[in-house]
Amino acid sequence: MSKKVVFGTNQNIAIITLNNPKKLNAWDFEMRSQIISLLKKIKKNKNIKALIFTGYGAKAFCSGQDLKEIKNFKNSKIVFSWINQFKTLYKLIRSLEIPTIAAINGVAAGSGFQLALLTDIRVSYSKVKMGQVEINSGIVSVIGPWIIEKILGLNKAIELSLSGRLISGTEAYKIGAINYLVSYNSVLNNSIKIAKELANKPSNAMRLTKKRIWEMFSKDFDQTFKKAMLYHKKSFKLGEPQSGSKNFFEKK
């Protein structure tokens, strides 16, 4: 397995670490494929009682889509494969019947912000930066606003998706994007502590409660991803995401 995704355990707690620090833990098709594989194994492992997502290094949790990959999106088949992978990944995360925690150790942007919001509990610090930044690179937001609306409400979904701004950990805590605001150095340790507390809850009650939460969350899941295929197909055909990602690299 690529070292860009690291899997470990702490007693009965699984920890998935995105390990691409040179790109602020941005993820690509290969990294997401590996996470999907890990989630399928975790789902079958009855000894694992909770899961933590985090990022490697001092700067990032996950900065979202690796824009270099987008430059090669030349036809609908590639775009549909891209959306379908996110659909598989997001369903696995949200439908897990064990508690999930995001230990947000740095920037969480775009689909990295979505990853954080898809977890049950989010732990971070006051100066972290988070946001739905796709529009800044010419990428249409379809799945992101839906997730934000589910967790934070329609008002925030509109404002964050249209502005593309990054919010601080302090603001994120006030609006519910972060559940626990702790010191930077204690993000992972606090996440492990919370994971262990949740792992010790009655297992059947946890499993069935999580199942019901997924049923509530998933009502418009399929429709959202159908719309994502439609709108991204149009967007990539017009070429704005490709030029946006090119401009991003030229500015660096």
Rosetta blueprint (number, residue, H / E / L):
1 M L
2 S L
3 K L
4 K L
5 V E
6 V E
7 F E
8 G E
9 T E
10 N E
11 Q L
12 N L
13 I E
14 A E
15 I E
16 I E
17 T E
18 L E
19 N L
20 N L
21 P H
22 K H
23 K H
24 L L
25 N L
26 A L
27 W E
28 D L
29 F H
30 E H
31 M H
32 R H
33 S H
34 Q H
35 I H
36 I H
37 S H
38 L H
39 L H
40 K H
41 K H
42 I H
43 K H
44 K H
45 N L
46 K L
47 N L
48 I L
49 K L
50 A E
51 L E
52 I E
53 F E
54 T E
55 G E
56 Y L
57 G L
58 A L
59 K L
60 A E
61 F E
62 C E
63 S L
64 G L
65 Q E
66 D L
67 L H
68 K H
69 E H
70 I H
71 K L
72 N L
73 F L
74 K L
75 N L
76 S H
77 K H
78 I H
79 V H
80 F H
81 S H
82 W H
83 I H
84 N H
85 Q H
86 F H
87 K H
88 T H
89 L H
90 Y H
91 K H
92 L H
93 I H
94 R H
95 S H
96 L L
97 E L
98 I L
99 P L
100 T E
101 I E
102 A E
103 A E
104 I L
105 N L
106 G L
107 V E
108 A E
109 A E
110 G L
111 S H
112 G H
113 F H
114 Q H
115 L H
116 A H
117 L H
118 L H
119 T L
120 D L
121 I E
122 R E
123 V E
124 S E
125 Y L
126 S L
127 K L
128 V L
129 K E
130 M E
131 G E
132 Q L
133 V L
134 E H
135 I H
136 N H
137 S H
138 G L
139 I L
140 V L
141 S L
142 V L
143 I H
144 G H
145 P H
146 W H
147 I H
148 I H
149 E H
150 K H
151 I H
152 L H
153 G L
154 L H
155 N H
156 K H
157 A H
158 I H
159 E H
160 L H
161 S H
162 L H
163 S H
164 G L
165 R L
166 L L
167 I E
168 S E
169 G H
170 T H
171 E H
172 A H
173 Y H
174 K H
175 I H
176 G L
177 A L
178 I L
179 N L
180 Y E
181 L E
182 V L
183 S L
184 Y H
185 N H
186 S H
187 V H
188 L H
189 N H
190 N H
191 S H
192 I H
193 K H
194 I H
195 A H
196 K H
197 E H
198 L H
199 A H
200 N L
201 K L
202 P L
203 S H
204 N H
205 A H
206 M H
207 R H
208 L H
209 T H
210 K H
211 K H
212 R H
213 I H
214 W H
215 E H
216 M H
217 F H
218 S H
219 K H
220 D H
221 F H
222 D H
223 Q H
224 T H
225 F H
226 K H
227 K H
228 A H
229 M H
230 L H
231 Y H
232 H H
233 K H
234 K H
235 S H
236 F H
237 K H
238 L H
239 G L
240 E H
241 P H
242 Q H
243 S H
244 G H
245 S H
246 K H
247 N H
248 F H
249 F H
250 E H
251 K H
252 K L
